[in-house]
């Protein structure tokens, strides 16, 4: 080994004047290597390129870590000594000083449950603790009302059940009948962690966050949300083959294949799930909880809002695998693919001309019927197609007019008026 690193520490690489050589097969060297492995599972090897010694400062830090490990391992034994030491102080009516608490590890008292019980039963009327009340031959915990036989059992109970686990809320019952009660509402649960998750609804705590900025109260909610960022599907409908990312969405979808069991009390329409009925009733009462931030339009369901936002989304993500055509909706792509296959399933009965969609056939029929359903709101001139009306409004009247938007608003106002009349009647 190079003489330049003879006095360099193997851990901190600092030069030292006082240290211990490793790998010499003596007691001091073996003790250091053993402590490193026991505390940190690090096995040092006799490598010629690395220093073979450890400085005094690193050895002191290693001894502190080893001592702390021993303290953690012997918690139960030292706690028994602490309890016995405290009870003997109570017997002598001597207050337990702070310096004595720090030195209780050196005491040689042996723990005796019967002796502690006798001492506490003699002095329970004088030395009642704030956490308990002497109750029917035992000691009652004021937090969960559990009755224990001795003060030592009560102290262990307070530490293990209320201090160490840091449970929230109020606890009642024992064993399988134990319940954790929310302090803000009437919610109860047999699991402490479930109550902890529930309490976050009251205090607003949301410790689980996604990279997109959304936060959640539970880790399971975060895991379910992260699936929305992936294109992978995990669940498939055995009836129609439609795929879903979550099990609950598949469960809701299966209601589509069943008969409707939920009837609307207003229009008698039969729906297949409670959620569908709830959404349907919102249409009757015109409850629109979803609004577009770009144009201000409101919608009953989030799906309607999502489809509407595609109109504002300039980016076209849906692409045809044959010609590279891009669009912003799957519906438009399906219509486009019919042009590749030549599938013109809609045929005019009068001239036998075929079309890709039913809407194209409906517009073509106006050529035979001479129908002009689109009228100008200013001069009453009528047109066969809506684009002709839009162009007329812009060139003749100088108004940026879109018949599709006006029709949607008129239909919405008409539905609201009909609902009001129905309720008045």
Number of C-alpha atoms within 10 A of each C-alpha: 11 9 8 9 17 16 21 21 23 20 14 11 15 12 16 15 8 11 17 17 19 21 16 11 10 10 8 14 16 14 12 19 16 15 18 19 12 13 16 11 10 12 11 14 11 10 9 9 9 17 22 23 22 25 22 15 13 15 17 11 11 17 15 12 16 16 13 12 13 12 14 10 11 10 11 11 13 17 15 18 20 19 23 22 21 19 20 16 14 15 13 8 10 10 10 14 9 8 8 14 12 9 10 18 16 10 13 10 15 13 17 12 15 10 13 19 17 12 16 23 18 11 12 16 10 8 12 14 11 8 13 21 17 20 13 10 11 21 26 21 20 13 15 19 16 18 19 20 16 21 25 20 16 20 16 15 16 19 12 12 14 15 11 10 11 12 15 16 18 14 21 15 13 11 8 7 8 16 21 23 19 19 13 10 9 7 13 19 15 17 11 20 13 13 20 18 15 17 20 15 11 12 9 10 13 15 11 15 15 12 7 8 6 11 17 18 19 17 15 11 13 16 13 13 17 13 14 12 9 9 9 11 13 12 17 15 13 9 8 9 9 12 16 18 18 16 13 11 12 17 13 13 16 16 14 12 10 11 11 13 11 17 15 14 9 11 9 9 12 15 20 18 19 12 12 15 18 13 14 18 17 15 17 17 12 15 15 15 12 17 17 14 9 8 9 9 13 17 19 18 17 14 11 13 17 13 12 16 15 13 11 12 10 10 11 12 11 16 15 13 9 8 9 9 13 16 17 18 15 12 10 12 16 11 13 16 17 14 12 10 8 10 14 14 12 17 15 13 9 8 9 9 12 17 19 18 15 14 10 12 17 13 12 17 15 14 11 9 8 10 14 14 11 18 16 15 10 8 10 9 12 17 18 17 16 17 15 12 20 19 16 19 20 13 10 9 13 10 12 11 16 15 15 11 9 11 10 11 11 11 11 12 10 12 14 16 11 12 16 13 10 10 10 7 6
